[in-house]
Amino acid sequence: MFCPFCRHPDSRVIDSRTSDDGLSIRRRRQCPECGRRFSTIETASLNVIKRSGVVEPFSREKVIAGVRKACQGRPVTDTDLAVLAQKVEETIRATGASQIDANEIGVAVLPELRELDEVAFLRFASVYLAFDSLDDFESAIGQLRRDHAPASE
């Protein structure tokens, strides 16, 4: 870590604290050259490899925007979408990977969206899983019905 004041290539950590959300660490540092102090905020990077091959940082906002389209007209709040995006990010970070395919984000969205709203789940799945025919919809609806059926049937 370069000192922002004298550009010395080293610094000493004086204090470290976890942020309130637990996703970053705030470190207080001191430069051994000029003696000045400064703070840094460190987070674990998570990058998404898009279908085109472009790599970009993970964004909860993009997850929310994609799912919001499937939830139009459904009783789903912004808070529900924020919680869903947080769960998706936690699921992805739990893998320990620093880079993840965009496809894997969609895989992580599906079960969370299914719990939130089944109609929105079908809408999202129809695009994400590229449903080609009515048979694809019937199959997905049949699976949802089987999962709701009482165990005695």
Residue frames relative to the residue before (quaternion, step in Angstrom):
aa qw qx qy qz dx dy dz
M 1.0000 0.0000 0.0000 0.0000 0.00 0.00 0.00
F 0.3153 -0.7569 0.5466 0.1702 3.56 -0.66 1.12
C 0.4890 -0.6241 0.5219 0.3147 3.55 -1.10 0.74
P 0.4067 -0.7311 0.4839 0.2567 3.64 -0.76 0.92
F 0.6659 0.5119 -0.3021 0.4508 3.59 1.24 -0.30
C 0.8292 0.1550 -0.0575 0.5339 3.60 0.77 -1.01
R 0.4255 -0.7423 0.4147 0.3098 3.60 1.37 -0.01
H 0.2887 0.7400 -0.5449 0.2686 3.59 1.18 0.49
P 0.4604 -0.7471 0.4119 0.2455 3.63 -0.81 0.97
D 0.7304 0.3702 -0.2418 0.5205 3.61 1.17 0.20
S 0.0046 -0.7700 0.6375 0.0265 3.55 -1.29 0.37
R 0.3488 -0.7190 0.5644 0.2069 3.52 -1.27 0.44
V 0.3821 -0.7103 0.5422 0.2357 3.59 -0.94 0.90
I 0.2267 -0.7836 0.5702 0.0974 3.55 -0.78 1.11
D 0.8011 -0.0285 0.0772 0.5929 3.58 0.98 -0.89
S 0.0799 -0.7768 0.6231 0.0441 3.58 -1.13 0.72
R 0.0371 0.7883 -0.6125 0.0451 3.55 -0.99 0.88
T 0.4316 -0.6742 0.5393 0.2614 3.53 -1.10 0.79
S 0.4932 -0.6506 0.4874 0.3096 3.57 -1.03 0.77
D 0.6953 -0.4867 0.3336 0.4104 3.56 -1.27 0.33
D 0.7173 0.4355 -0.2559 0.4799 3.59 0.99 -0.79
G 0.4656 -0.7206 0.4114 0.3078 3.59 1.29 -0.13
L 0.5856 0.6144 -0.3556 0.3913 3.58 1.27 0.04
S 0.7847 0.2071 -0.1320 0.5692 3.58 1.22 -0.18
I 0.2997 -0.7242 0.5943 0.1802 3.52 -1.34 0.32
R 0.2271 -0.7491 0.6087 0.1294 3.57 -0.91 0.97
R 0.0623 -0.8009 0.5955 0.0061 3.55 -0.75 1.05
R 0.2536 -0.7155 0.6330 0.1516 3.52 -1.09 0.88
R 0.0681 -0.8256 0.5597 -0.0216 3.58 -0.67 1.12
Q 0.1619 -0.7599 0.6196 0.1117 3.53 -1.31 0.44
C 0.3998 -0.7098 0.5347 0.2246 3.54 -0.99 0.92
P 0.3886 -0.7328 0.5029 0.2430 3.63 -0.77 0.96
E 0.6269 0.5557 -0.3287 0.4361 3.61 1.23 -0.40
C 0.8233 0.1959 -0.0852 0.5258 3.59 0.63 -1.14
G 0.4512 -0.7259 0.4195 0.3058 3.60 1.29 -0.24
R 0.5165 0.6438 -0.4300 0.3659 3.63 1.21 -0.05
R 0.3500 -0.7391 0.5482 0.1752 3.53 -1.24 0.64
F 0.0290 0.7772 -0.6278 0.0318 3.53 -1.22 0.63
S 0.3780 -0.7206 0.5406 0.2133 3.56 -1.29 0.42
T 0.1048 -0.7575 0.6392 0.0816 3.53 -1.23 0.59
I 0.2026 -0.7332 0.6317 0.1494 3.53 -1.24 0.48
E 0.1113 -0.8156 0.5677 0.0118 3.54 -0.68 1.15
T 0.0173 -0.7717 0.6357 -0.0077 3.54 -1.05 0.88
A 0.4944 -0.6121 0.5152 0.3397 3.55 -1.22 0.47
S 0.3625 -0.7471 0.5108 0.2227 3.57 -0.71 1.01
L 0.0483 -0.7557 0.6529 0.0160 3.52 -1.18 0.71
N 0.0599 -0.8201 0.5689 -0.0147 3.56 -0.50 1.21
V 0.3033 -0.7395 0.5817 0.1507 3.51 -1.19 0.74
I 0.2337 -0.7396 0.6160 0.1372 3.55 -0.95 0.95
K 0.2644 -0.7931 0.5326 0.1319 3.54 -0.39 1.26
R 0.6996 -0.4727 0.3308 0.4214 3.58 -1.28 0.31
S 0.6669 0.5095 -0.2972 0.4554 3.58 1.09 -0.69
G 0.5699 -0.5980 0.3764 0.4194 3.58 1.30 -0.22
V 0.5052 0.6408 -0.4187 0.3986 3.57 1.29 -0.20
V 0.2223 -0.7596 0.5989 0.1222 3.58 -1.04 0.84
E 0.0779 0.7881 -0.6055 0.0791 3.55 -0.88 1.00
P 0.6176 -0.5558 0.3904 0.3967 3.60 -1.17 0.43
F 0.5570 -0.5862 0.4691 0.3551 3.57 -1.16 0.65
S 0.0563 -0.7985 0.5993 0.0052 3.57 -1.03 0.80
R 0.3945 -0.7034 0.5417 0.2370 3.56 -0.73 1.08
E 0.6077 0.5812 -0.3492 0.4133 3.57 1.05 -0.77
K 0.6525 0.5013 -0.3178 0.4712 3.60 1.03 -0.73
V 0.6068 0.5284 -0.3504 0.4793 3.58 1.07 -0.69
I 0.6631 0.5050 -0.3033 0.4619 3.58 0.88 -0.96
A 0.6581 0.5172 -0.3164 0.4465 3.60 0.89 -0.90
G 0.6715 0.4985 -0.2983 0.4601 3.59 0.96 -0.82
V 0.6958 0.4559 -0.2709 0.4844 3.55 0.96 -0.84
R 0.5767 0.6054 -0.3758 0.3995 3.61 1.08 -0.70
K 0.6228 0.5491 -0.3449 0.4378 3.59 0.99 -0.78
A 0.6783 0.4812 -0.2883 0.4746 3.57 0.98 -0.83
C 0.7068 0.4717 -0.2483 0.4651 3.58 1.19 -0.56
Q 0.3687 0.7417 -0.4955 0.2616 3.61 1.22 0.06
G 0.8280 0.1869 -0.1649 0.5023 3.54 -0.88 1.01
R 0.6103 0.5341 -0.3476 0.4706 3.59 1.27 0.06
P 0.5371 -0.6407 0.4372 0.3315 3.62 -1.13 0.51
V 0.3548 0.7087 -0.5114 0.3322 3.56 0.64 1.20
T 0.2837 -0.7879 0.5289 0.1379 3.58 -0.72 1.10
D 0.6569 -0.4820 0.3969 0.4227 3.55 -1.32 0.21
T 0.6134 0.5449 -0.3405 0.4592 3.57 1.09 -0.70
D 0.6245 0.5338 -0.3307 0.4644 3.58 1.00 -0.83
L 0.6731 0.4936 -0.2928 0.4665 3.57 0.95 -0.89
A 0.6395 0.5192 -0.3286 0.4620 3.60 1.01 -0.76
V 0.6443 0.5041 -0.3154 0.4809 3.59 1.01 -0.81
L 0.6287 0.5286 -0.3325 0.4634 3.60 0.98 -0.82
A 0.6734 0.4918 -0.3023 0.4618 3.60 0.87 -0.93
Q 0.6309 0.5245 -0.3333 0.4646 3.59 1.05 -0.74
K 0.6567 0.5048 -0.3105 0.4663 3.59 0.94 -0.86
V 0.6313 0.5239 -0.3283 0.4681 3.58 1.01 -0.81
E 0.6634 0.4932 -0.3120 0.4683 3.59 0.90 -0.89
E 0.6464 0.5167 -0.3256 0.4574 3.60 0.94 -0.82
T 0.6323 0.5322 -0.3198 0.4633 3.57 1.01 -0.83
I 0.6840 0.4832 -0.2817 0.4683 3.56 0.91 -0.92
R 0.6697 0.4942 -0.3023 0.4646 3.59 0.92 -0.89
A 0.6020 0.5787 -0.3536 0.4214 3.60 1.11 -0.62
T 0.5787 0.5809 -0.3816 0.4266 3.59 1.19 -0.37
G 0.4139 -0.7320 0.4475 0.3044 3.58 1.21 -0.49
A 0.5238 0.6387 -0.4146 0.3818 3.59 1.24 -0.03
S 0.3609 -0.7223 0.5439 0.2285 3.57 -1.11 0.66
Q 0.7489 0.2050 -0.1562 0.6105 3.58 1.31 -0.29
I 0.0304 -0.8009 0.5973 -0.0291 3.53 -0.99 0.87
D 0.4945 -0.6438 0.4933 0.3124 3.56 -1.09 0.70
A 0.5912 -0.5788 0.4316 0.3595 3.55 -1.11 0.72
N 0.5928 0.5898 -0.3514 0.4210 3.57 1.09 -0.71
E 0.6593 0.5177 -0.3089 0.4493 3.59 1.01 -0.78
I 0.5768 0.5558 -0.3805 0.4622 3.57 1.17 -0.47
G 0.6475 0.5157 -0.3123 0.4661 3.57 0.96 -0.86
V 0.6241 0.5298 -0.3306 0.4696 3.57 1.04 -0.78
A 0.6773 0.4807 -0.2894 0.4760 3.60 1.02 -0.79
V 0.6213 0.5496 -0.3395 0.4436 3.62 1.13 -0.59
L 0.6211 0.6208 -0.3502 0.3259 3.58 0.86 -0.97
P 0.7274 0.4119 -0.2974 0.4613 3.68 0.62 -0.88
E 0.6318 0.5280 -0.3393 0.4548 3.59 1.05 -0.67
L 0.6696 0.4866 -0.2927 0.4787 3.58 0.98 -0.84
R 0.6101 0.5568 -0.3488 0.4428 3.57 1.05 -0.69
E 0.6489 0.5025 -0.3038 0.4838 3.58 1.06 -0.79
L 0.6803 0.5127 -0.2823 0.4413 3.57 1.04 -0.81
D 0.7776 -0.1865 0.1801 0.5728 3.60 0.77 -1.01
E 0.3798 -0.7743 0.4626 0.2054 3.58 -0.51 1.17
V 0.6188 0.5268 -0.3554 0.4618 3.59 1.07 -0.63
A 0.6457 0.4953 -0.3108 0.4912 3.58 0.98 -0.85
F 0.5992 0.5594 -0.3487 0.4545 3.58 1.07 -0.74
L 0.6735 0.4916 -0.2987 0.4641 3.60 0.87 -0.94
R 0.6364 0.5214 -0.3314 0.4618 3.57 0.99 -0.80
F 0.6799 0.4842 -0.2872 0.4699 3.57 0.85 -1.00
A 0.6690 0.5071 -0.2960 0.4557 3.58 0.89 -0.95
S 0.6287 0.5501 -0.3492 0.4245 3.60 0.99 -0.76
V 0.6892 0.4262 -0.2751 0.5174 3.59 1.07 -0.67
Y 0.7036 0.4934 -0.2756 0.4306 3.55 0.77 -1.09
L 0.7557 0.3485 -0.1889 0.5213 3.58 0.94 -0.90
A 0.3898 -0.7708 0.4336 0.2567 3.58 1.36 0.20
F 0.0133 -0.8043 0.5921 -0.0485 3.55 0.60 1.18
D 0.2348 -0.8066 0.5340 0.0958 3.56 -0.83 1.04
S 0.8170 0.1219 -0.0254 0.5630 3.57 1.12 -0.55
L 0.6839 -0.4522 0.3729 0.4344 3.52 -1.35 0.05
D 0.5743 0.5965 -0.3752 0.4166 3.57 1.14 -0.58
D 0.6199 0.5382 -0.3402 0.4587 3.58 1.06 -0.73
F 0.6571 0.4932 -0.3037 0.4824 3.58 0.99 -0.87
E 0.6558 0.5180 -0.3131 0.4512 3.58 0.90 -0.92
S 0.6384 0.5257 -0.3202 0.4622 3.56 1.01 -0.79
A 0.6755 0.4857 -0.2915 0.4721 3.59 0.92 -0.92
I 0.6541 0.4938 -0.3122 0.4805 3.59 0.97 -0.82
G 0.6279 0.5358 -0.3307 0.4575 3.59 1.00 -0.79
Q 0.6466 0.5106 -0.3160 0.4705 3.58 0.99 -0.80
L 0.6365 0.5158 -0.3252 0.4722 3.60 1.00 -0.80
R 0.6592 0.5034 -0.3078 0.4661 3.60 0.96 -0.85
R 0.6446 0.5134 -0.3277 0.4621 3.59 0.95 -0.81
D 0.6604 0.5076 -0.3090 0.4591 3.58 0.99 -0.77
H 0.6899 0.4571 -0.2758 0.4889 3.61 1.17 -0.51
A 0.5195 0.6621 -0.4123 0.3490 3.58 1.22 -0.40
P 0.5261 -0.6243 0.4648 0.3427 3.59 -1.01 0.73
A 0.6036 -0.6010 0.3936 0.3458 3.60 -1.09 0.69
S 0.6284 0.5718 -0.3399 0.4032 3.62 1.12 -0.53
E 0.5999 0.5922 -0.3691 0.3914 3.60 1.16 -0.38
